[in-house]
Amino acid sequence: MAKEAVFTMKLEPELRDAFMAAAQRADRPASQLVREMMREFVEAHPEPDAAYWAFVRRKVEKARKEVAEGHFSTQEEVEADMKARHERIMASMNDDRG
């Protein structure tokens, strides 16, 4: 693969010095190590496929429509609902023990 792009970055001098020393101890060029780390990162974080983005768009469109129609809960309503659910679960657990 041709190496034609230049990548410049800012980092702490101490980190640069430690990295360069580690690369030297490993008898590897620092640029090669950085390229390997970049490739590993890209492979570990693939771009989501088109089906995923279509799903996200549908969910966002549905949510926007529901909000526009007034179908939503306030933060206070959600918190009250969750508190009530928690209390029901705790009561059920206590009933099972007794």
C-alpha positions in Angstrom: 0.0 0.0 0.0 1.5 3.4 -1.0 2.3 5.7 1.8 1.5 9.2 0.5 -0.5 10.8 3.3 1.1 12.7 6.2 -0.5 12.6 9.6 0.5 15.3 12.1 -0.6 15.2 15.7 0.1 17.0 19.0 0.9 15.1 22.1 2.8 15.5 25.3 6.6 15.4 24.9 6.8 12.8 27.7 4.4 10.4 25.8 6.3 11.0 22.5 9.7 10.2 24.2 8.3 7.1 26.0 6.8 5.8 22.7 9.9 6.4 20.7 12.0 4.6 23.4 9.6 1.7 23.4 9.7 1.5 19.6 13.5 1.5 19.7 13.5 -1.3 22.3 11.2 -3.3 20.0 13.5 -2.5 17.1 10.4 -1.2 15.1 9.9 2.1 13.3 7.5 4.3 15.3 5.6 5.1 12.1 5.0 1.4 11.5 3.7 0.9 15.0 1.3 3.9 14.7 0.0 2.5 11.3 -0.6 -0.9 13.0 -2.5 0.7 15.9 -4.6 2.8 13.5 -5.5 -0.3 11.4 -6.4 -2.2 14.6 -8.6 0.6 15.7 -10.4 0.9 12.3 -11.0 -2.8 12.3 -12.4 -2.8 15.8 -14.7 0.1 15.0 -16.3 -0.7 11.6 -18.7 1.6 9.9 -22.3 0.5 10.5 -23.9 -0.9 7.4 -26.7 0.7 5.4 -29.4 -1.4 7.1 -28.4 -0.1 10.5 -28.6 3.6 9.3 -32.0 2.9 7.7 -33.2 1.5 11.1 -31.9 4.6 12.9 -33.6 7.0 10.4 -36.9 5.2 10.8 -36.7 5.4 14.6 -35.8 9.1 14.5 -38.6 9.9 12.0 -41.1 7.9 14.2 -39.9 9.8 17.4 -40.2 13.2 15.7 -43.7 12.4 14.5 -44.8 11.3 18.0 -43.3 14.5 19.6 -45.1 16.6 16.9 -48.4 14.9 17.7 -47.8 15.5 21.5 -47.2 11.8 22.3 -44.3 12.0 24.7 -43.5 11.9 28.4 -41.8 14.6 30.5 -38.7 13.8 32.5 -40.8 14.0 35.7 -43.4 11.6 34.3 -40.7 9.1 33.3 -39.1 9.3 36.8 -42.5 8.9 38.5 -43.3 5.8 36.3 -39.9 4.3 37.1 -40.3 4.9 40.8 -43.7 3.2 40.8 -42.3 0.2 38.8 -39.5 -0.1 41.3 -41.8 0.0 44.2 -44.0 -2.7 42.6 -41.0 -4.9 42.0 -39.8 -4.5 45.6 -43.2 -5.2 47.0 -43.5 -8.3 44.8 -40.1 -9.5 46.1 -41.1 -8.9 49.7 -44.4 -10.8 49.1 -42.4 -13.8 47.7 -40.2 -13.9 50.8 -43.0 -13.7 53.3 
